[in-house]
């Protein structure tokens, strides 16, 4: 008799939209911290979690933002307890909280650890003070180092650091200096994000006023490839376009996004995916709180994906992973051979060395990851 197939575990995403300051490049759904609104918002968040109660197992919780570390340890404890009450939270669940270095006291971190948080993601962005100032960040490079060391002292053995590539006036040498500092600290995971300037970003105006420029595309490519090569040497393994990790420290929550997992998002603007249904909560903080206070669902845009859309999503997201996609598994799941569908358009990328098709898998090369947007247009 075949063993029963374990029910896939859900991920939970909790959006905390408050920040102590608004970074000049950020386009996330966030606003300045308002103490009274925060009280209303957290009560609404608890209600939404309770409304979604079901017996499905959950193996990841991710506090994102905004700046989730504006929450006190007591507030985080309450929200984790709400998740545990509403769902079958696995004992070994990965519980991640994003944090900025300037708020990283030992007492706060120790409190988060006691609340059940077992993974911290520190938004360092750079280990060079002049680059941090251009980004409008509140912390210094020294404070970032201190925050990491404090996290270790508070008992965190799973810490991720974020760095940003292609900052205004950033040089290859300056970027590699930040990479070397990261390696010296020895985090368990690192995310390397390319700076994207959205149309109305205040940073664009500041760059124009200050005469700051981003490096040429060739230098940006050198930063990305050189940083990853150095991280390879230091024992980190790239597993996604922007993410590297030591063994057993990949982000289990984020892997759900890229590998066809399911998750529920709570809070204003949060996205959810279950089966073929995808939906998003209303984005404005006050609207979200008011709907929950009125006992109404805070859901905004919602739709059911067609089989073609789900197939394209599987390819689009799966190719972000270093391992790429298993073409045979995708064909079996959707009843369509993805290579027969898109091979003609993808073959030029294979010929130019941006894609590799071998052993039934399709994956981007590291050079191909630099041009991933061009490749992904095939599936849009």
C-alpha positions in Angstrom: 0.0 0.0 0.0 1.4 3.4 -1.0 2.2 5.8 1.7 -0.1 8.8 1.9 1.1 11.9 0.1 1.8 14.7 2.5 -0.3 17.8 2.0 1.8 20.7 0.7 2.4 23.3 3.4 1.3 26.9 2.9 3.4 29.9 3.4 2.0 33.0 5.2 3.1 36.5 4.4 2.4 39.4 6.8 2.8 42.8 5.4 3.9 45.6 7.8 3.6 48.8 5.8 5.2 51.3 8.3 8.7 52.8 8.1 10.6 55.3 10.3 11.8 57.0 7.1 11.0 56.5 3.4 14.0 55.4 1.3 14.3 57.5 -1.9 14.4 54.5 -4.2 11.6 52.4 -2.6 8.4 51.6 -4.5 6.9 49.2 -2.0 3.5 49.6 -0.4 4.5 51.6 2.8 4.0 54.8 4.7 5.6 56.7 7.7 5.0 55.2 11.1 1.8 56.5 12.8 1.3 55.0 16.3 -2.5 55.2 16.3 -2.8 53.8 12.8 -0.4 51.0 13.7 -2.7 49.9 16.6 -5.7 49.8 14.3 -3.7 48.0 11.6 -2.4 45.3 13.9 -5.9 44.6 15.2 -7.1 44.3 11.6 -4.2 42.0 10.7 -5.2 39.7 13.6 -8.8 39.6 12.4 -7.8 38.8 8.9 -5.6 35.9 10.0 -8.4 34.5 12.2 -10.9 34.8 9.3 -8.7 32.6 7.2 -8.5 29.8 9.8 -8.1 26.3 8.3 -6.4 23.0 9.2 -3.8 23.3 6.4 -0.2 22.9 7.6 2.0 26.0 7.4 5.8 25.8 7.3 6.8 29.4 6.7 5.9 32.9 8.0 7.4 36.0 6.5 7.1 39.4 8.0 7.8 41.9 5.2 7.3 45.5 4.6 7.7 48.4 4.9 9.9 47.8 8.0 8.6 45.0 10.1 11.1 45.8 12.9 8.9 48.8 13.8 6.9 46.2 15.6 7.7 45.4 19.2 8.6 41.9 20.2 5.2 41.7 22.0 3.4 42.6 18.8 5.3 40.0 16.9 4.5 37.4 19.6 0.8 38.2 19.2 0.9 37.9 15.4 2.8 34.6 15.5 0.3 33.3 18.1 -2.6 34.3 15.8 -1.0 32.3 13.0 -0.5 29.3 15.3 -4.1 29.6 16.4 -5.5 29.8 12.9 -3.3 27.2 11.1 -1.4 24.0 11.7 2.0 25.7 12.2 4.7 23.2 11.9 7.2 22.9 14.8 10.1 23.5 12.4 8.5 26.4 10.5 10.8 29.0 9.1 9.7 32.4 10.6 11.5 35.4 8.9 11.4 39.0 9.9 13.0 41.8 7.9 14.9 44.4 9.9 16.8 47.6 9.4 20.2 47.9 11.1 19.4 51.2 12.9 16.8 49.5 15.1 18.8 46.4 15.9 19.2 46.4 19.7 20.0 43.2 21.6 16.8 43.5 23.6 14.7 43.8 20.5 16.4 41.0 18.7 16.3 38.8 21.8 12.6 39.5 22.0 12.0 38.6 18.4 13.8 35.3 19.0 11.7 34.6 22.0 8.6 35.4 19.9 9.5 32.5 17.5 11.3 34.4 14.8 14.2 32.1 13.7 15.4 33.9 10.6 16.4 37.6 10.3 16.8 39.5 7.0 18.9 42.6 7.5 18.6 45.4 5.0 22.2 46.5 4.8 22.3 47.5 1.1 25.9 48.7 1.2 28.9 48.7 3.5 30.1 52.1 2.2 28.8 55.2 4.0 28.7 57.4 1.0 26.5 54.9 -0.9 24.2 54.6 2.1 23.8 58.4 2.3 22.9 58.6 -1.4 20.1 56.1 -0.7 18.8 58.0 2.2 19.4 55.1 4.6 19.5 55.9 8.4 22.3 53.5 9.3 26.1 53.6 8.7 28.3 50.8 7.6 29.6 50.4 11.1 26.0 50.1 12.4 25.3 47.4 9.9 28.3 45.4 11.1 27.2 45.9 14.7 23.6 44.8 13.9 24.8 41.6 12.4 27.0 40.8 15.4 24.1 41.7 17.8 21.9 39.3 15.9 24.3 36.5 16.5 24.6 37.4 20.1 20.8 37.3 20.4 20.8 33.7 19.2 20.1 33.9 15.5 21.8 31.2 13.5 20.0 32.0 10.3 20.7 35.6 9.2 20.4 37.0 5.7 22.0 40.3 4.5 20.7 42.4 1.5 23.1 44.2 -0.7 22.3 46.5 -3.7 24.1 46.5 -7.0 24.4 49.4 -9.5 24.0 52.2 -7.0 24.6 55.8 -8.1 28.4 56.5 -8.4 29.1 52.9 -7.4 32.3 51.4 -8.8 33.3 47.8 -9.3 35.9 48.2 -6.6 33.4 49.8 -4.2 30.9 47.0 -4.8 33.5 44.3 -4.2 34.5 46.0 -1.0 30.9 45.5 0.2 31.0 41.9 -0.9 34.2 41.3 1.0 32.8 42.8 4.1 29.7 40.6 3.8 31.9 37.5 3.5 34.0 38.6 6.5 30.8 38.7 8.6 29.7 35.2 7.4 25.9 35.5 7.1 24.0 32.3 6.2 22.3 33.8 3.2 22.6 36.9 1.1 20.5 38.7 -1.5 22.1 40.8 -4.2 19.5 43.2 -5.7 20.0 45.3 -8.8 18.8 48.9 -8.1 15.7 49.6 -10.2 14.7 53.2 -10.4 10.9 53.5 -10.8 9.6 56.5 -12.8 8.8 58.9 -9.9 11.6 57.8 -7.5 12.9 60.8 -5.6 16.4 59.3 -6.1 16.1 60.1 -9.8 15.8 63.8 -9.0 18.6 63.6 -6.4 20.8 62.0 -9.0 20.1 64.8 -11.5 20.8 67.5 -8.9 23.9 65.8 -7.6 25.3 64.8 -11.0 25.3 61.2 -9.9 25.3 58.4 -12.4 25.0 54.7 -12.5 27.9 52.8 -14.0 27.8 51.6 -17.6 26.0 48.3 -18.3 29.3 46.5 -18.7 30.4 47.6 -15.3 27.1 46.6 -13.7 27.5 43.1 -15.3 31.1 43.0 -13.9 29.8 43.8 -10.5 27.1 41.1 -10.6 29.3 38.4 -12.0 32.4 39.3 -9.9 30.4 39.4 -6.7 28.8 36.0 -7.3 32.2 34.5 -8.3 33.7 35.8 -5.0 30.8 34.4 -3.1 31.3 31.0 -4.8 34.9 31.0 -3.5 33.7 31.8 0.0 31.4 28.8 0.1 28.0 30.3 -0.9 25.9 28.7 -3.6 23.7 30.7 -5.8 20.2 29.2 -6.0 18.2 32.0 -7.6 19.0 35.1 -9.8 19.5 37.4 -6.7 20.1 34.9 -3.9 23.0 32.8 -2.5 23.1 30.7 0.7 25.2 28.3 2.7 24.0 24.7 2.8 20.5 24.3 4.3 19.9 28.0 4.5 17.9 28.8 1.3 14.8 30.9 2.0 12.1 28.3 2.3 9.4 31.0 2.1 10.7 32.7 -1.1 11.2 29.3 -2.8 7.4 28.9 -2.7 7.1 31.9 -5.0 9.5 30.5 -7.6 8.6 26.8 -7.5 4.8 26.9 -7.7 4.0 26.8 -4.0 1.0 28.4 -2.4 0.8 31.2 0.2 -1.7 33.5 1.9 -0.9 37.2 2.2 -2.3 39.3 5.1 -2.3 43.0 5.4 -2.7 45.9 2.9 -1.6 45.2 -0.6 -0.6 41.6 0.2 -0.8 39.0 -2.6 -2.1 35.4 -2.2 -2.0 32.3 -4.5 -4.1 29.2 -4.0 -4.5 26.7 -6.9 -5.4 28.7 -9.9 -6.7 31.7 -7.9 -4.7 34.8 -7.3 -5.8 37.9 -5.4 -4.5 41.0 -3.8 -5.7 43.0 -0.8 -6.6 46.6 -1.0 -3.5 48.7 -0.9 -4.3 51.7 1.3 -3.6 51.2 5.0 -6.7 53.1 6.2 -9.0 51.4 3.7 -7.7 48.0 4.8 -8.2 48.7 8.5 -11.7 50.1 7.9 -12.8 47.1 5.9 -11.6 44.7 8.6 -13.3 46.8 11.3 -16.6 46.6 9.3 -16.3 42.8 9.1 -15.7 42.9 5.4 -13.1 41.1 3.3 -10.2 43.4 2.3 -9.8 41.7 -1.1 -9.1 43.9 -4.1 -8.2 42.5 -7.5 -8.9 38.7 -7.8 -8.9 36.3 -10.7 -8.6 32.7 -11.7 -5.6 31.9 -13.9 -6.1 30.0 -17.1 -4.0 26.9 -17.8 -1.9 28.9 -20.3 -1.2 31.5 -17.7 -0.3 29.0 -15.0 2.1 27.3 -17.5 3.7 30.6 -18.5 4.1 31.5 -14.8 5.7 28.1 -14.0 8.3 28.7 -16.7 8.8 32.4 -16.0 9.3 31.9 -12.2 11.1 28.6 -12.4 13.8 30.0 -14.7 14.7 32.4 -11.9 16.1 29.3 -10.1 19.7 28.2 -10.9 18.4 24.6 -11.4 15.8 25.9 -13.9 12.7 23.9 -14.8 12.2 20.2 -15.4 10.5 20.2 -18.8 9.1 16.7 -18.5 7.5 17.5 -15.1 6.0 20.7 -16.5 4.6 18.8 -19.5 3.1 16.1 -17.3 1.6 18.7 -15.0 0.0 20.9 -17.7 -0.5 18.4 -20.5 1.6 20.6 -22.8 5.3 20.3 -23.9 6.7 23.7 -23.0 9.6 23.3 -25.5 7.1 22.5 -28.3 5.3 25.7 -27.3 8.2 28.1 -26.9 11.3 26.3 -28.2 11.4 28.3 -31.4 11.6 31.5 -29.5 14.0 30.2 -26.9 16.4 28.5 -29.2 18.3 31.7 -30.1 19.0 32.2 -26.3 20.4 28.6 -26.2 22.6 29.3 -29.2 23.9 32.5 -27.7 24.8 30.8 -24.4 22.2 32.5 -22.3 20.1 29.3 -21.8 21.1 25.7 -21.4 18.8 22.8 -22.4 20.2 19.5 -21.2 19.0 16.3 -19.4 15.4 17.4 -19.7 16.0 20.7 -17.9 16.1 24.3 -19.1 18.1 26.8 -17.1 19.6 30.2 -17.4 23.4 30.5 -17.4 24.8 33.1 -15.0 25.4 35.4 -18.0 21.8 34.7 -19.1 20.6 35.9 -15.7 21.9 39.4 -16.6 19.5 39.4 -19.5 16.7 37.4 -17.9 14.1 40.1 -18.7 14.7 39.6 -22.4 14.3 35.8 -22.0 11.2 36.1 -19.9 9.5 38.2 -22.5 8.9 35.0 -24.3 6.3 33.9 -21.7 4.6 37.3 -21.3 
